[in-house]
Amino acid sequence: MKVLSSPEIITQPSDNGLCLLHAVRGECHILNNAAAFLWEILEESSQLNDGLTPEELANKLSERYNISYDNALTDVETFLSDAISLGIITIISE
């Protein structure tokens, strides 16, 4: 599985991370700094229409925050599960 950020999302930095506005539904979601970091990586990848796997995201999160890969993967899986339920990411086939 690979994921992309939804093109319907507009972002705005906030004091505590990042605010995501779903342009179609008018919903606002606040991401903490770690989730904002993951979102920014997804946005960069989405601009290339490439997508990233959860494992690739976990590697980047592990490096950025100097945490174990296993902890990073758990955090990424939680982030992706929440993002899927909110409809703010798109899943693509590998």
C-alpha positions in Angstrom: 0.0 0.0 0.0 1.1 3.5 -0.8 -0.6 6.7 0.3 -0.9 10.3 -1.0 -2.2 13.4 0.6 -5.7 14.4 -0.6 -5.7 17.2 -3.1 -8.8 18.6 -1.4 -6.7 19.6 1.7 -5.5 23.2 2.3 -2.8 23.5 5.0 -2.0 26.4 7.3 0.9 26.2 9.9 -0.2 26.6 13.5 1.6 27.1 16.8 1.3 23.4 17.7 1.7 21.8 14.2 -0.4 22.1 11.2 -4.1 22.9 10.4 -5.7 20.9 7.6 -8.8 22.3 6.0 -10.8 19.9 3.9 -11.9 22.3 1.1 -14.9 20.3 0.1 -16.4 19.4 3.4 -15.2 22.4 5.4 -13.7 20.3 8.1 -10.6 21.5 10.0 -8.1 19.0 11.6 -5.1 20.0 13.7 -2.0 17.9 13.5 0.7 17.8 16.2 4.3 18.3 15.1 5.1 14.6 14.3 1.9 14.2 12.3 2.6 17.5 10.5 6.0 16.2 9.6 4.4 13.1 8.1 1.8 15.2 6.3 4.5 17.4 4.7 6.4 14.3 3.5 3.1 13.0 2.0 2.5 16.3 0.3 5.9 16.3 -1.3 5.4 12.8 -2.5 1.9 13.6 -3.8 3.3 16.4 -5.9 5.3 13.8 -7.7 2.3 11.5 -7.8 4.6 8.9 -6.2 3.1 7.9 -2.9 4.9 6.4 0.1 4.5 3.2 2.0 4.0 3.1 5.8 7.5 1.6 6.1 9.0 4.5 4.2 7.2 7.0 6.4 8.3 5.1 9.5 11.9 5.3 8.4 11.7 9.1 7.9 9.9 9.6 11.3 12.5 7.4 13.1 15.3 9.5 11.6 13.7 12.9 12.3 12.7 12.2 15.9 15.5 9.7 16.8 13.0 7.0 17.9 13.1 3.3 17.2 11.7 2.1 13.8 9.1 -0.1 15.7 7.8 2.9 17.6 7.8 5.0 14.5 5.9 2.4 12.5 3.3 2.2 15.3 2.9 6.0 15.2 2.6 5.9 11.4 0.0 3.2 11.4 -2.0 5.2 13.9 -1.6 8.4 11.8 -2.7 6.6 8.7 -5.6 4.9 10.3 -6.9 8.2 11.6 -6.2 9.9 8.2 -8.1 7.2 6.3 -11.1 7.6 8.6 -11.0 11.4 8.1 -10.7 11.0 4.4 -7.6 13.2 4.1 -5.3 10.7 2.3 -5.7 8.6 -0.8 -4.5 5.0 -0.9 -2.9 3.8 -4.2 -1.6 0.4 -5.3 2.0 -0.3 -5.4 
